[in-house]
Amino acid sequence: ECPEIKTAEGKAAKRAVEALVRDAKSVTIYTSKADKYDRYLADVFFEMNDGTEVFLNNHLLAHGLADRKDAWQFADWEKVEQR
């Protein structure tokens, strides 16, 4: 889980991802379905120009730009009908 984009920490995470995108030869994204907020969780892989592969999720964790969230509530993934 990354910090909110409006925070200094969120901006730092965004800059790190932008740097990876600039230096990537290709990007592969695996996702399934949206949660109740219409957000998609994804596994993102960058194939870098030097041939190495970077798994974005682990990269962000390793560089202190995201926090690991081990406990999810089932309701996190259920869509809530708007009335």
C-alpha positions as CSV (number, residue, x, y, z in Angstrom):
1,E,0.0,0.0,0.0
2,C,1.5,3.3,-1.1
3,P,0.9,6.6,0.7
4,E,-1.6,9.1,-0.6
5,I,-0.3,10.9,-3.7
6,K,-0.8,14.3,-2.1
7,T,1.7,13.6,0.6
8,A,5.5,14.0,0.3
9,E,5.8,10.2,0.6
10,G,3.3,9.7,-2.1
11,K,5.1,12.1,-4.4
12,A,8.4,10.2,-3.8
13,A,6.7,6.9,-4.7
14,K,5.3,8.5,-7.9
15,R,8.7,9.8,-8.9
16,A,10.3,6.3,-8.4
17,V,7.6,4.7,-10.6
18,E,8.1,7.4,-13.3
19,A,11.8,6.7,-13.3
20,L,11.2,3.0,-13.8
21,V,8.8,3.6,-16.6
22,R,11.3,5.9,-18.4
23,D,14.0,3.2,-18.2
24,A,11.8,0.3,-19.1
25,K,11.8,-1.6,-22.3
26,S,8.3,-3.0,-21.6
27,V,5.7,-3.2,-18.9
28,T,3.5,-6.1,-18.0
29,I,0.4,-5.7,-15.8
30,Y,-1.6,-8.5,-14.2
31,T,-4.9,-7.6,-12.6
32,S,-8.3,-9.1,-11.8
33,K,-11.3,-7.0,-10.8
34,A,-12.0,-3.7,-9.2
35,D,-12.7,-3.3,-5.5
36,K,-15.6,-1.4,-4.0
37,Y,-13.9,1.9,-4.8
38,D,-13.3,0.9,-8.5
39,R,-9.6,0.5,-7.8
40,Y,-7.6,-2.3,-9.4
41,L,-4.9,-4.1,-7.6
42,A,-2.2,-5.2,-9.9
43,D,1.2,-6.9,-10.2
44,V,3.4,-4.8,-12.4
45,F,6.6,-6.0,-14.0
46,F,9.1,-3.8,-15.8
47,E,11.6,-5.3,-18.3
48,M,14.5,-2.9,-18.1
49,N,16.7,-1.9,-21.0
50,D,19.6,-3.9,-19.5
51,G,17.4,-7.1,-19.5
52,T,16.7,-7.2,-15.8
53,E,13.1,-7.5,-14.5
54,V,11.7,-5.4,-11.7
55,F,8.6,-6.4,-9.8
56,L,7.1,-3.0,-8.9
57,N,5.4,-4.2,-5.7
58,N,8.6,-5.5,-4.2
59,H,10.7,-2.6,-5.5
60,L,8.4,-0.1,-3.7
61,L,8.6,-2.2,-0.5
62,A,12.4,-2.6,-0.7
63,H,12.9,1.1,-1.1
64,G,10.5,2.1,1.7
65,L,8.0,3.7,-0.7
66,A,5.1,1.4,0.3
67,D,3.9,-0.6,3.3
68,R,3.0,-4.3,3.3
69,K,-0.7,-4.9,4.1
70,D,-1.2,-8.5,5.3
71,A,-4.7,-8.3,6.5
72,W,-7.5,-7.5,4.1
73,Q,-11.1,-7.4,5.1
74,F,-13.4,-9.2,2.7
75,A,-15.4,-6.0,2.4
76,D,-12.4,-4.3,0.8
77,W,-13.2,-6.2,-2.4
78,E,-17.0,-6.1,-2.4
79,K,-18.7,-3.4,-4.4
80,V,-21.1,-1.3,-2.4
81,E,-24.3,-0.3,-4.2
82,Q,-24.9,3.4,-4.2
83,R,-28.3,4.5,-3.2
